[in-house]
Amino acid sequence: MLGNQKNAIWEALLLTIVVFIFGIFLGMAFEDSKFNEINEYYSQSELSLMDVIALNNLLDLKSSDCNLLIKSNTEFADKIYAEATLLEKYESSGKITSTLKIAHKKYDLLRTFLWINSIKIKDKCPKNYSFVVYLYEYEQKDLTQKAKQGVWSNVLFDLKQEEGNKIILIPIAVDSNLTSLNSIVSKFNISEFPVIIINNKDVITELSTTNQLKKYLS
Amino acid sequence: MEILTIIYLTYSFIALYFLFLFFLIYIPNRKEMFNFPNLTKEYSLSIVIPCHNEEETIGGTINSLLELDYKGLKKIIVVDDCSTDNSYKVIEAIAKKHPKVMLVKTPKNTGKASGAKNYGAKFVNTELIGFVDADSYPQKDSVNKMVGFFDDIKTGAVTSQVLVKRREKFIEKLQAIEYKIIAFSRKLLGFIDAIYVTPGPLAIYRKEVFDKVGGFDENNLTEDIEITWHIVYSGYNVKMSLPAKAHTISPDNLKDWFKQRIRWNVGGIQTINKYKKTFLKKGMLGNFILPFFLFSWFVGIFGIFILTYRFLRRIFINYFFTAYSIKAQTALLTLRDINLTPNVLVFFGIGILILSLSFTAIVLLHLRETEFKKHGFLNILSYMFVYLLAYPFLLIASIYKFLRKKRSW
Protein backbone atom coordinates (compact mmCIF):
# COMPACT_ATOMS: atom_id res chain seq x y z
CA MET A 1 0.00 0.00 0.00
CA LEU A 2 2.73 2.44 1.05
CA GLY A 3 4.78 1.60 -2.02
CA ASN A 4 1.77 2.50 -4.17
CA GLN A 5 1.35 5.76 -2.30
CA LYS A 6 4.89 6.78 -3.15
CA ASN A 7 4.07 6.32 -6.82
CA ALA A 8 2.22 9.61 -6.47
CA ILE A 9 5.61 11.33 -6.70
CA TRP A 10 6.14 10.02 -10.24
CA GLU A 11 2.50 10.17 -11.21
CA ALA A 12 2.46 13.86 -10.27
CA LEU A 13 5.55 14.42 -12.40
CA LEU A 14 3.98 12.64 -15.35
CA LEU A 15 0.71 14.52 -14.94
CA THR A 16 2.58 17.82 -14.70
CA ILE A 17 4.53 17.06 -17.88
CA VAL A 18 1.32 16.15 -19.73
CA VAL A 19 -0.57 19.24 -18.51
CA PHE A 20 2.43 21.43 -19.16
CA ILE A 21 2.90 20.22 -22.72
CA PHE A 22 -0.83 20.62 -23.32
CA GLY A 23 -0.64 24.16 -21.90
CA ILE A 24 2.33 25.03 -24.12
CA PHE A 25 0.51 23.73 -27.20
CA LEU A 26 -2.59 25.65 -26.20
CA GLY A 27 -0.46 28.77 -25.81
CA MET A 28 1.13 28.20 -29.22
CA ALA A 29 -2.30 27.72 -30.80
CA PHE A 30 -3.48 30.93 -29.15
CA GLU A 31 -0.46 32.85 -30.41
CA ASP A 32 -0.92 31.39 -33.86
CA SER A 33 -4.55 32.51 -33.90
CA LYS A 34 -3.42 36.04 -33.13
CA PHE A 35 -0.77 35.83 -35.84
CA ASN A 36 -3.36 34.65 -38.34
CA GLU A 37 -5.63 37.52 -37.37
CA ILE A 38 -2.80 40.00 -37.88
CA ASN A 39 -1.83 38.29 -41.13
CA GLU A 40 -5.31 38.82 -42.49
CA TYR A 41 -5.08 42.52 -41.70
CA TYR A 42 -1.64 42.54 -43.25
CA SER A 43 -2.87 40.98 -46.49
CA GLN A 44 -5.54 43.66 -46.75
CA SER A 45 -3.00 46.36 -45.96
CA GLU A 46 -0.71 44.98 -48.62
CA LEU A 47 -3.52 45.40 -51.12
CA SER A 48 -4.08 48.96 -49.94
CA LEU A 49 -0.39 49.68 -50.37
CA MET A 50 -0.37 48.29 -53.89
CA ASP A 51 -3.36 50.46 -54.60
CA VAL A 52 -1.57 53.55 -53.30
CA ILE A 53 1.54 52.69 -55.31
CA ALA A 54 -0.58 52.19 -58.41
CA LEU A 55 -2.12 55.61 -57.82
CA ASN A 56 1.34 57.02 -57.38
CA ASN A 57 2.37 55.58 -60.73
CA LEU A 58 -0.68 57.14 -62.31
CA LEU A 59 0.57 60.46 -60.99
CA ASP A 60 3.71 59.95 -63.07
CA LEU A 61 1.45 59.72 -66.10
CA LYS A 62 -0.20 62.96 -64.91
CA SER A 63 -3.55 61.28 -65.02
CA SER A 64 -4.37 61.38 -61.34
CA ASP A 65 -5.00 64.16 -58.87
CA CYS A 66 -2.99 64.86 -55.76
CA ASN A 67 -6.01 65.06 -53.48
CA LEU A 68 -6.97 61.49 -54.17
CA LEU A 69 -3.40 60.31 -53.77
CA ILE A 70 -2.90 62.09 -50.45
CA LYS A 71 -6.27 60.86 -49.24
CA SER A 72 -5.45 57.26 -50.13
CA ASN A 73 -2.00 57.50 -48.59
CA THR A 74 -3.38 58.99 -45.38
CA GLU A 75 -6.11 56.38 -45.13
CA PHE A 76 -3.60 53.65 -45.68
CA ALA A 77 -1.28 55.14 -43.06
CA ASP A 78 -4.12 55.40 -40.55
CA LYS A 79 -5.14 51.83 -41.27
CA ILE A 80 -1.74 50.35 -40.61
CA TYR A 81 -1.26 52.64 -37.61
CA ALA A 82 -4.42 51.16 -36.08
CA GLU A 83 -3.27 47.67 -36.98
CA ALA A 84 0.15 48.33 -35.47
CA THR A 85 -1.53 49.37 -32.23
CA LEU A 86 -3.42 46.07 -32.23
CA LEU A 87 -0.25 44.17 -33.09
CA GLU A 88 1.55 45.84 -30.20
CA LYS A 89 -1.11 44.53 -27.82
CA TYR A 90 -0.96 41.06 -29.28
CA GLU A 91 2.82 41.04 -29.15
CA SER A 92 2.76 41.13 -25.36
CA SER A 93 0.93 37.79 -25.53
CA GLY A 94 3.62 36.28 -27.75
CA LYS A 95 5.60 34.37 -25.16
CA ILE A 96 6.39 31.08 -26.85
CA THR A 97 6.54 31.58 -30.58
CA SER A 98 8.19 34.39 -32.54
CA THR A 99 5.43 34.63 -35.14
CA LEU A 100 4.16 37.97 -33.90
CA LYS A 101 7.68 39.39 -34.06
CA ILE A 102 7.78 38.37 -37.70
CA ALA A 103 4.43 40.11 -38.20
CA HIS A 104 5.96 43.24 -36.65
CA LYS A 105 8.86 43.07 -39.10
CA LYS A 106 6.47 42.70 -42.02
CA TYR A 107 4.60 45.79 -40.88
CA ASP A 108 7.87 47.65 -40.58
CA LEU A 109 8.54 46.81 -44.20
CA LEU A 110 5.05 48.00 -45.13
CA ARG A 111 5.65 51.25 -43.26
CA THR A 112 8.98 51.68 -45.00
CA PHE A 113 7.07 51.46 -48.27
CA LEU A 114 4.68 54.04 -46.91
CA TRP A 115 7.55 56.32 -46.00
CA ILE A 116 9.09 56.05 -49.47
CA ASN A 117 5.71 56.66 -51.02
CA SER A 118 5.08 59.65 -48.77
CA ILE A 119 8.42 61.17 -49.85
CA LYS A 120 7.40 60.79 -53.49
CA ILE A 121 3.96 62.25 -52.92
CA LYS A 122 5.38 65.17 -50.96
CA ASP A 123 7.68 65.93 -53.90
CA LYS A 124 4.92 65.73 -56.47
CA CYS A 125 2.03 67.19 -54.54
CA PRO A 126 3.15 70.21 -52.57
CA LYS A 127 -0.06 70.26 -50.59
CA ASN A 128 -0.70 71.25 -47.01
CA TYR A 129 0.04 67.93 -45.34
CA SER A 130 2.95 66.45 -43.38
CA PHE A 131 4.37 63.07 -42.68
CA VAL A 132 5.97 62.25 -39.39
CA VAL A 133 8.30 59.28 -39.21
CA TYR A 134 9.02 57.95 -35.77
CA LEU A 135 12.11 55.76 -35.62
CA TYR A 136 12.54 53.68 -32.51
CA GLU A 137 14.30 50.49 -31.43
CA TYR A 138 12.17 47.39 -31.01
CA GLU A 139 14.72 45.60 -28.80
CA GLN A 140 15.57 48.65 -26.72
CA LYS A 141 17.67 47.57 -23.72
CA ASP A 142 18.38 51.00 -22.26
CA LEU A 143 15.60 51.63 -19.74
CA THR A 144 15.73 55.44 -20.01
CA GLN A 145 15.44 55.20 -23.78
CA LYS A 146 12.65 52.66 -23.38
CA ALA A 147 10.76 55.12 -21.17
CA LYS A 148 11.45 57.88 -23.68
CA GLN A 149 10.06 55.75 -26.49
CA GLY A 150 6.88 55.22 -24.49
CA VAL A 151 6.47 58.97 -24.03
CA TRP A 152 7.26 59.73 -27.69
CA SER A 153 4.59 57.26 -28.62
CA ASN A 154 2.04 59.12 -26.49
CA VAL A 155 3.10 62.53 -27.80
CA LEU A 156 2.72 61.37 -31.39
CA PHE A 157 -0.63 59.78 -30.62
CA ASP A 158 -1.79 63.14 -29.20
CA LEU A 159 -0.44 64.93 -32.27
CA LYS A 160 -2.30 62.59 -34.58
CA GLN A 161 -5.49 63.06 -32.58
CA GLU A 162 -5.17 66.83 -32.86
CA GLU A 163 -4.08 67.05 -36.49
CA GLY A 164 -6.12 64.17 -37.89
CA ASN A 165 -5.80 63.79 -41.67
CA LYS A 166 -3.32 66.61 -41.91
CA ILE A 167 -0.51 64.32 -40.91
CA ILE A 168 0.64 60.83 -41.74
CA LEU A 169 2.20 59.10 -38.78
CA ILE A 170 4.73 56.36 -39.60
CA PRO A 171 6.31 54.58 -36.61
CA ILE A 172 9.09 52.18 -37.70
CA ALA A 173 11.40 49.96 -35.68
CA VAL A 174 14.89 50.70 -37.01
CA ASP A 175 16.35 47.46 -35.73
CA SER A 176 14.20 45.39 -38.09
CA ASN A 177 17.26 44.85 -40.27
CA LEU A 178 15.56 45.93 -43.49
CA THR A 179 17.97 46.98 -46.23
CA SER A 180 15.61 49.56 -47.71
CA LEU A 181 14.95 51.09 -44.32
CA ASN A 182 18.64 51.15 -43.39
CA SER A 183 19.37 52.86 -46.66
CA ILE A 184 16.94 55.72 -46.01
CA VAL A 185 17.90 56.10 -42.36
CA SER A 186 21.62 56.25 -43.18
CA LYS A 187 21.05 59.50 -45.09
CA PHE A 188 20.13 61.26 -41.87
CA ASN A 189 23.30 60.40 -39.91
CA ILE A 190 21.35 59.48 -36.79
CA SER A 191 23.44 58.12 -33.94
CA GLU A 192 20.78 57.54 -31.30
CA PHE A 193 17.15 56.48 -31.31
CA PRO A 194 14.28 57.34 -30.85
CA VAL A 195 14.06 60.21 -33.32
CA ILE A 196 11.32 61.96 -35.24
CA ILE A 197 11.74 62.97 -38.86
CA ILE A 198 9.17 65.44 -40.12
CA ASN A 199 8.63 65.84 -43.85
CA ASN A 200 11.99 64.21 -44.47
CA LYS A 201 13.94 67.28 -43.45
CA ASP A 202 13.58 68.05 -39.72
CA VAL A 203 15.22 65.49 -37.45
CA ILE A 204 14.10 65.86 -33.83
CA THR A 205 16.01 63.98 -31.16
CA GLU A 206 14.95 65.90 -28.05
CA LEU A 207 11.63 65.01 -26.48
CA SER A 208 9.12 67.72 -27.43
CA THR A 209 5.56 68.67 -26.72
CA THR A 210 2.85 68.41 -29.39
CA ASN A 211 2.83 72.20 -29.71
CA GLN A 212 6.56 72.25 -30.38
CA LEU A 213 6.14 69.56 -33.04
CA LYS A 214 3.32 71.43 -34.72
CA LYS A 215 5.79 74.18 -35.63
CA TYR A 216 7.57 71.79 -37.98
CA LEU A 217 4.42 70.74 -39.79
CA SER A 218 3.54 72.15 -43.20
CA MET B 1 11.80 32.52 -26.01
CA GLU B 2 12.88 35.16 -23.49
CA ILE B 3 14.80 34.09 -20.40
CA LEU B 4 12.11 35.54 -18.12
CA THR B 5 9.43 33.53 -19.90
CA ILE B 6 11.51 30.38 -19.38
CA ILE B 7 11.86 31.23 -15.66
CA TYR B 8 8.12 31.85 -15.29
CA LEU B 9 7.30 28.63 -17.09
CA THR B 10 9.71 26.73 -14.83
CA TYR B 11 7.98 28.18 -11.79
CA SER B 12 4.60 27.22 -13.23
CA PHE B 13 5.87 23.68 -13.73
CA ILE B 14 7.12 23.42 -10.14
CA ALA B 15 3.91 24.89 -8.69
CA LEU B 16 1.80 22.54 -10.79
CA TYR B 17 3.91 19.57 -9.74
CA PHE B 18 3.45 20.14 -6.01
CA LEU B 19 -0.24 20.89 -6.38
CA PHE B 20 -0.76 17.72 -8.42
CA LEU B 21 1.31 15.74 -5.93
CA PHE B 22 -0.88 16.88 -3.05
CA PHE B 23 -4.06 16.19 -5.01
CA LEU B 24 -2.84 12.76 -6.11
CA ILE B 25 -2.10 11.83 -2.52
CA TYR B 26 -5.31 13.40 -1.23
CA ILE B 27 -7.82 11.88 -3.66
CA PRO B 28 -7.28 8.18 -2.83
CA ASN B 29 -6.78 8.93 0.88
CA ARG B 30 -9.50 11.52 1.44
CA LYS B 31 -11.55 9.17 3.61
CA GLU B 32 -8.55 8.14 5.66
CA MET B 33 -7.33 11.59 6.57
CA PHE B 34 -8.79 11.42 10.07
CA ASN B 35 -8.23 7.72 10.67
CA PHE B 36 -6.07 6.59 13.55
CA PRO B 37 -5.34 3.09 14.90
CA ASN B 38 -7.40 2.05 17.90
CA LEU B 39 -5.58 1.49 21.17
CA THR B 40 -4.58 -2.13 21.50
CA LYS B 41 -2.07 -1.57 24.26
CA GLU B 42 -1.67 1.02 26.94
CA TYR B 43 1.87 2.25 26.41
CA SER B 44 3.40 4.00 29.38
CA LEU B 45 3.96 7.64 28.59
CA SER B 46 5.71 10.62 30.14
CA ILE B 47 5.33 14.13 28.84
CA VAL B 48 8.07 16.73 29.16
CA ILE B 49 7.30 20.45 29.12
CA PRO B 50 10.29 22.76 28.67
CA CYS B 51 9.62 26.10 30.31
CA HIS B 52 11.48 29.38 30.29
CA ASN B 53 9.64 32.48 31.47
CA GLU B 54 6.15 31.23 30.64
CA GLU B 55 4.33 32.20 33.83
CA GLU B 56 1.21 33.24 31.94
CA THR B 57 0.70 30.03 30.01
CA ILE B 58 2.47 27.20 31.83
CA GLY B 59 -0.40 26.64 34.26
CA GLY B 60 -2.87 26.16 31.44
CA THR B 61 -0.52 23.81 29.62
CA ILE B 62 -0.05 21.56 32.67
CA ASN B 63 -3.79 21.57 33.36
CA SER B 64 -4.57 20.57 29.78
CA LEU B 65 -2.22 17.59 30.20
CA LEU B 66 -3.80 16.68 33.52
CA GLU B 67 -7.13 16.53 31.71
CA LEU B 68 -5.88 14.06 29.08
CA ASP B 69 -7.99 10.94 29.00
CA TYR B 70 -5.05 8.69 28.15
CA LYS B 71 -4.71 6.17 30.94
CA GLY B 72 -1.05 5.33 30.29
CA LEU B 73 0.19 8.82 31.20
CA LYS B 74 2.57 8.30 34.10
CA LYS B 75 4.40 11.57 34.56
CA ILE B 76 4.29 15.19 33.47
CA ILE B 77 7.82 16.50 33.84
CA VAL B 78 8.00 20.28 33.80
CA VAL B 79 11.52 21.54 33.24
CA ASP B 80 12.10 25.06 34.47
CA ASP B 81 15.06 26.34 32.50
CA CYS B 82 16.02 28.89 35.19
CA SER B 83 13.11 31.21 34.52
CA THR B 84 13.44 34.74 35.83
CA ASP B 85 9.67 35.25 36.17
CA ASN B 86 7.19 33.37 38.36
CA SER B 87 7.10 30.22 36.24
CA TYR B 88 8.79 28.12 38.93
CA LYS B 89 6.25 29.14 41.58
CA VAL B 90 3.30 28.45 39.26
CA ILE B 91 4.63 24.98 38.42
CA GLU B 92 5.49 24.26 42.03
CA ALA B 93 1.96 25.10 43.16
CA ILE B 94 0.45 22.70 40.64
CA ALA B 95 3.02 19.97 41.37
CA LYS B 96 2.11 20.06 45.03
CA LYS B 97 -1.51 19.29 44.20
CA HIS B 98 -0.89 16.70 41.50
CA PRO B 99 1.56 13.84 42.12
CA LYS B 100 1.80 13.16 38.38
CA VAL B 101 3.43 16.54 37.90
CA MET B 102 7.14 16.57 38.53
CA LEU B 103 9.07 19.83 38.67
CA VAL B 104 12.73 19.79 37.75
CA LYS B 105 15.08 22.68 37.25
CA THR B 106 18.12 22.82 35.00
CA PRO B 107 21.38 23.55 36.88
CA LYS B 108 21.83 26.60 34.68
CA ASN B 109 19.88 28.13 31.85
CA THR B 110 20.47 26.01 28.74
CA GLY B 111 19.49 28.87 26.44
CA LYS B 112 17.58 26.53 24.14
CA ALA B 113 14.32 24.57 24.23
CA SER B 114 16.27 21.47 23.18
CA GLY B 115 18.47 21.74 26.25
CA ALA B 116 15.51 21.79 28.61
CA LYS B 117 13.81 18.97 26.71
CA ASN B 118 16.87 16.74 26.90
CA TYR B 119 17.27 17.54 30.58
CA GLY B 120 13.67 16.51 31.23
CA ALA B 121 14.10 13.33 29.18
CA LYS B 122 16.67 12.12 31.72
CA PHE B 123 13.82 11.61 34.19
CA VAL B 124 11.75 9.49 31.80
CA ASN B 125 11.66 5.71 31.97
CA THR B 126 8.42 5.00 30.12
CA GLU B 127 7.93 3.35 26.69
CA LEU B 128 6.91 6.61 25.12
CA ILE B 129 8.07 10.17 25.66
CA GLY B 130 6.00 13.16 24.68
CA PHE B 131 6.88 16.84 24.46
CA VAL B 132 4.54 19.78 24.79
CA ASP B 133 5.57 23.43 24.52
CA ALA B 134 4.83 25.55 27.59
CA ASP B 135 2.36 27.70 25.63
CA SER B 136 0.42 24.83 24.06
CA TYR B 137 -2.76 23.01 24.99
CA PRO B 138 -3.34 19.46 23.72
CA GLN B 139 -6.98 18.44 23.52
CA LYS B 140 -8.30 15.93 26.00
CA ASP B 141 -8.48 13.06 23.49
CA SER B 142 -5.37 13.96 21.48
CA VAL B 143 -2.92 11.42 22.96
CA ASN B 144 -5.48 8.61 22.65
CA LYS B 145 -5.59 9.34 18.93
CA MET B 146 -1.80 9.18 18.58
CA VAL B 147 -0.55 6.27 20.65
CA GLY B 148 -2.12 3.53 18.49
CA PHE B 149 0.36 4.35 15.71
CA PHE B 150 3.14 2.88 17.91
CA ASP B 151 1.71 -0.62 17.38
CA ASP B 152 3.82 -0.56 14.23
CA ILE B 153 7.32 -1.24 15.54
CA LYS B 154 8.79 0.88 12.74
CA THR B 155 7.01 3.97 14.05
CA GLY B 156 9.53 6.21 15.80
CA ALA B 157 7.40 9.30 16.32
CA VAL B 158 3.85 10.57 16.00
CA THR B 159 2.90 14.18 15.43
CA SER B 160 -0.40 16.03 15.75
CA GLN B 161 -2.43 18.83 14.25
CA VAL B 162 -1.28 22.16 15.68
CA LEU B 163 -3.86 24.95 15.73
CA VAL B 164 -3.70 28.60 16.67
CA LYS B 165 -5.37 29.28 20.01
CA ARG B 166 -5.92 33.04 19.91
CA ARG B 167 -7.34 34.52 16.75
CA GLU B 168 -8.09 38.11 17.60
CA LYS B 169 -5.41 39.97 15.70
CA PHE B 170 -5.04 39.92 11.94
CA ILE B 171 -1.66 38.19 12.07
CA GLU B 172 -3.12 35.48 14.31
CA LYS B 173 -5.98 34.92 11.88
CA LEU B 174 -3.53 34.46 9.02
CA GLN B 175 -1.46 32.04 11.05
CA ALA B 176 -4.62 30.11 11.90
CA ILE B 177 -5.10 29.45 8.18
CA GLU B 178 -1.41 28.74 7.69
CA TYR B 179 -1.25 26.20 10.53
CA LYS B 180 -4.18 24.27 9.09
CA ILE B 181 -2.59 24.12 5.65
CA ILE B 182 0.70 23.01 7.19
CA ALA B 183 -1.06 20.30 9.24
CA PHE B 184 -3.08 19.03 6.29
CA SER B 185 -0.03 19.00 4.01
CA ARG B 186 1.94 17.18 6.67
CA LYS B 187 -0.73 14.52 6.87
CA LEU B 188 -0.60 14.13 3.08
CA LEU B 189 3.20 13.86 3.18
CA GLY B 190 2.75 11.23 5.86
CA PHE B 191 1.11 8.93 3.30
CA ILE B 192 4.40 8.87 1.38
CA ASP B 193 6.58 8.71 4.52
CA ALA B 194 7.81 12.23 4.02
CA ILE B 195 6.91 13.99 7.28
CA TYR B 196 9.72 16.42 7.99
CA VAL B 197 8.80 17.83 11.40
CA THR B 198 7.22 16.80 14.69
CA PRO B 199 6.26 20.22 16.08
CA GLY B 200 6.77 21.17 19.71
CA PRO B 201 3.13 21.76 20.73
CA LEU B 202 2.52 18.00 20.84
CA ALA B 203 4.76 15.17 19.65
CA ILE B 204 5.29 11.68 21.00
CA TYR B 205 8.39 9.54 20.44
CA ARG B 206 9.19 5.93 21.15
CA LYS B 207 11.65 6.32 24.03
CA GLU B 208 13.96 3.66 22.64
CA VAL B 209 14.17 5.52 19.33
CA PHE B 210 14.51 8.86 21.10
CA ASP B 211 17.51 7.52 23.00
CA LYS B 212 18.93 5.86 19.91
CA VAL B 213 19.07 9.17 18.03
CA GLY B 214 20.58 10.84 21.10
CA GLY B 215 17.61 13.04 21.90
CA PHE B 216 17.38 16.57 20.56
CA ASP B 217 20.33 18.22 18.87
CA GLU B 218 21.11 21.14 21.16
CA ASN B 219 23.06 22.92 18.45
CA ASN B 220 19.99 23.12 16.27
CA LEU B 221 17.43 25.93 16.58
CA THR B 222 14.62 23.70 15.32
CA GLU B 223 15.25 20.56 17.29
CA ASP B 224 11.81 19.26 16.26
CA ILE B 225 12.83 19.26 12.58
CA GLU B 226 16.26 17.80 13.28
CA ILE B 227 15.01 14.91 15.42
CA THR B 228 12.41 14.02 12.79
CA TRP B 229 15.07 13.84 10.08
CA HIS B 230 17.28 11.85 12.44
CA ILE B 231 14.49 9.35 13.12
CA VAL B 232 13.77 8.93 9.40
CA TYR B 233 17.53 8.69 8.77
CA SER B 234 17.70 5.88 11.35
CA GLY B 235 15.13 3.90 9.41
CA TYR B 236 11.98 4.62 11.42
CA ASN B 237 8.70 6.08 10.26
CA VAL B 238 7.05 9.24 11.49
CA LYS B 239 3.26 9.32 11.56
CA MET B 240 0.74 12.11 11.72
CA SER B 241 -2.56 11.91 13.53
CA LEU B 242 -4.75 14.62 12.04
CA PRO B 243 -7.60 14.25 14.58
CA ALA B 244 -5.15 14.74 17.48
CA LYS B 245 -5.19 18.47 18.12
CA ALA B 246 -3.10 20.83 20.17
CA HIS B 247 -3.71 24.56 20.33
CA THR B 248 -0.77 26.89 20.69
CA ILE B 249 -0.19 30.58 21.21
CA SER B 250 1.12 32.06 17.99
CA PRO B 251 2.98 35.37 17.75
CA ASP B 252 0.58 38.30 17.90
CA ASN B 253 2.86 40.93 16.46
CA LEU B 254 5.11 41.18 13.45
CA LYS B 255 8.31 41.42 15.46
CA ASP B 256 7.70 38.16 17.33
CA TRP B 257 6.39 36.48 14.21
CA PHE B 258 9.50 37.51 12.30
CA LYS B 259 11.75 36.29 15.11
CA GLN B 260 9.97 32.93 15.25
CA ARG B 261 10.14 32.42 11.51
CA ILE B 262 13.80 33.34 11.37
CA ARG B 263 14.43 30.73 14.07
CA TRP B 264 12.47 28.11 12.11
CA ASN B 265 14.34 28.86 8.93
CA VAL B 266 17.79 29.05 10.49
CA GLY B 267 17.07 25.69 12.14
CA GLY B 268 15.97 24.35 8.78
CA ILE B 269 19.24 25.49 7.21
CA GLN B 270 21.20 23.88 10.03
CA THR B 271 19.32 20.63 9.48
CA ILE B 272 19.87 20.66 5.73
CA ASN B 273 23.53 21.32 6.36
CA LYS B 274 23.74 18.40 8.78
CA TYR B 275 22.06 15.89 6.46
CA LYS B 276 23.37 17.18 3.13
CA LYS B 277 25.35 13.98 2.59
CA THR B 278 22.11 12.01 2.32
CA PHE B 279 21.06 13.99 -0.78
CA LEU B 280 19.49 11.57 -3.27
CA LYS B 281 20.45 8.68 -0.94
CA LYS B 282 19.04 7.09 2.18
CA GLY B 283 15.35 6.51 1.43
CA MET B 284 12.75 9.25 1.70
CA LEU B 285 15.01 11.59 3.65
CA GLY B 286 17.61 11.92 0.92
CA ASN B 287 15.29 11.25 -1.99
CA PHE B 288 12.36 13.44 -1.10
CA ILE B 289 12.46 15.41 2.18
CA LEU B 290 15.88 16.99 1.66
CA PRO B 291 15.40 17.77 -2.06
CA PHE B 292 11.88 19.07 -1.23
CA PHE B 293 13.35 21.50 1.31
CA LEU B 294 16.28 22.53 -0.86
CA PHE B 295 14.15 22.91 -3.93
CA SER B 296 11.44 24.97 -2.27
CA TRP B 297 14.04 27.24 -0.73
CA PHE B 298 15.94 27.70 -3.95
CA VAL B 299 12.73 28.43 -5.79
CA GLY B 300 11.66 30.94 -3.11
CA ILE B 301 14.95 32.78 -2.99
CA PHE B 302 15.51 32.85 -6.72
CA GLY B 303 11.90 33.95 -7.16
CA ILE B 304 12.33 36.87 -4.84
CA PHE B 305 15.41 38.01 -6.77
CA ILE B 306 13.45 37.87 -10.00
CA LEU B 307 10.53 39.74 -8.44
CA THR B 308 12.87 42.36 -6.98
CA TYR B 309 14.58 42.78 -10.32
CA ARG B 310 11.25 43.19 -12.10
CA PHE B 311 9.97 45.56 -9.43
CA LEU B 312 13.07 47.80 -9.50
CA ARG B 313 13.08 47.78 -13.28
CA ARG B 314 9.43 48.82 -13.29
CA ILE B 315 10.10 51.63 -10.79
CA PHE B 316 13.05 52.83 -12.85
CA ILE B 317 11.08 52.87 -16.10
CA ASN B 318 8.06 54.51 -14.42
CA TYR B 319 10.25 57.20 -12.92
CA PHE B 320 11.74 58.15 -16.28
CA PHE B 321 8.40 57.74 -18.01
CA THR B 322 6.83 60.17 -15.56
CA ALA B 323 9.70 62.65 -15.85
CA TYR B 324 9.61 62.53 -19.66
CA SER B 325 5.81 62.72 -19.75
CA ILE B 326 5.86 65.87 -17.64
CA LYS B 327 8.53 67.35 -19.91
CA ALA B 328 6.51 66.48 -23.01
CA GLN B 329 3.22 67.54 -21.39
CA THR B 330 1.48 64.32 -22.25
CA ALA B 331 -0.74 61.93 -20.32
CA LEU B 332 0.85 59.53 -17.87
CA LEU B 333 -1.81 56.91 -18.40
CA THR B 334 -4.06 56.40 -21.38
CA LEU B 335 -6.71 53.88 -22.29
CA ARG B 336 -4.22 52.44 -24.79
CA ASP B 337 -2.09 51.28 -21.86
CA ILE B 338 -4.78 48.84 -20.80
CA ASN B 339 -4.01 45.52 -22.42
CA LEU B 340 -6.29 42.61 -21.66
CA THR B 341 -4.80 40.23 -24.21
CA PRO B 342 -3.92 37.05 -22.29
CA ASN B 343 -0.86 34.91 -22.86
CA VAL B 344 0.31 31.40 -22.01
CA LEU B 345 1.72 32.56 -18.65
CA VAL B 346 -1.67 33.99 -17.73
CA PHE B 347 -3.30 30.67 -18.63
CA PHE B 348 -0.88 28.78 -16.39
CA GLY B 349 -1.30 31.39 -13.65
CA ILE B 350 -5.08 31.01 -13.70
CA GLY B 351 -4.73 27.22 -13.59
CA ILE B 352 -2.37 27.36 -10.62
CA LEU B 353 -4.59 29.88 -8.85
CA ILE B 354 -7.66 27.66 -9.27
CA LEU B 355 -5.76 24.61 -7.98
CA SER B 356 -4.33 26.56 -5.03
CA LEU B 357 -7.73 27.98 -4.09
CA SER B 358 -9.25 24.51 -4.38
CA PHE B 359 -6.55 23.02 -2.17
CA THR B 360 -7.02 25.78 0.43
CA ALA B 361 -10.79 25.26 0.32
CA ILE B 362 -10.36 21.49 0.78
CA VAL B 363 -8.07 22.05 3.77
CA LEU B 364 -10.38 24.54 5.45
CA LEU B 365 -13.45 22.39 4.83
CA HIS B 366 -11.75 19.31 6.22
CA LEU B 367 -10.36 21.09 9.26
CA ARG B 368 -13.49 22.94 10.29
CA GLU B 369 -13.69 23.61 14.00
CA THR B 370 -16.69 23.98 16.20
CA GLU B 371 -15.32 26.95 18.16
CA PHE B 372 -13.96 28.86 15.13
CA LYS B 373 -16.33 28.41 12.26
CA LYS B 374 -15.13 30.91 9.67
CA HIS B 375 -11.76 32.24 8.65
CA GLY B 376 -13.14 35.05 6.50
CA PHE B 377 -12.66 35.30 2.77
CA LEU B 378 -10.49 38.41 3.03
CA ASN B 379 -8.19 36.66 5.50
CA ILE B 380 -7.85 33.70 3.15
CA LEU B 381 -7.01 36.00 0.23
CA SER B 382 -4.55 37.96 2.39
CA TYR B 383 -2.91 34.71 3.40
CA MET B 384 -2.58 33.53 -0.19
CA PHE B 385 -1.50 36.74 -1.84
CA VAL B 386 0.32 38.71 0.85
CA TYR B 387 1.39 36.48 3.72
CA LEU B 388 2.97 33.76 1.57
CA LEU B 389 4.98 36.36 -0.31
CA ALA B 390 6.88 37.08 2.90
CA TYR B 391 8.35 33.57 3.00
CA PRO B 392 11.22 34.15 0.54
CA PHE B 393 12.21 37.40 2.30
CA LEU B 394 12.33 35.46 5.56
CA LEU B 395 14.55 32.90 3.91
CA ILE B 396 17.02 35.53 2.79
CA ALA B 397 17.09 37.07 6.28
CA SER B 398 17.52 33.59 7.75
CA ILE B 399 20.48 32.77 5.53
CA TYR B 400 22.07 36.05 6.62
CA LYS B 401 21.45 35.15 10.28
CA PHE B 402 22.72 31.62 9.73
CA LEU B 403 25.92 32.92 8.24
CA ARG B 404 26.34 35.29 11.17
CA LYS B 405 25.74 32.35 13.54
CA LYS B 406 23.20 34.16 15.73
CA ARG B 407 21.44 31.30 17.45
CA SER B 408 19.37 31.35 20.64
CA TRP B 409 15.80 30.47 21.55
Interface residues (C-beta under 8 A of the other chain):
Chain A: L2 Q5 K6 A8 I9 E11 A12 L13 L15 T16 V19 F20 G23 I24 L26 G27 M28 F30 E31 K34 T85 K89 Y90 S92 S93 G94 K95 I96 L143 T144 K146 A147 K148 G150 V151 W152 N154 V155 F157 D158 L207 S208 T209 T210 N211
Chain B: M1 E2 T5 L9 S12 F13 L16 Y17 F18 F20 L21 L24 I25 P28 N29 F191 I192 D193 M284 F288 R313 F316 I317 N318 Y319 F320 F321 A323 Y324 S325 K327 A328 Q329 T330 A331 T334 R336 N339 T341 P342 N343 V344 L345 F347 F348 G351
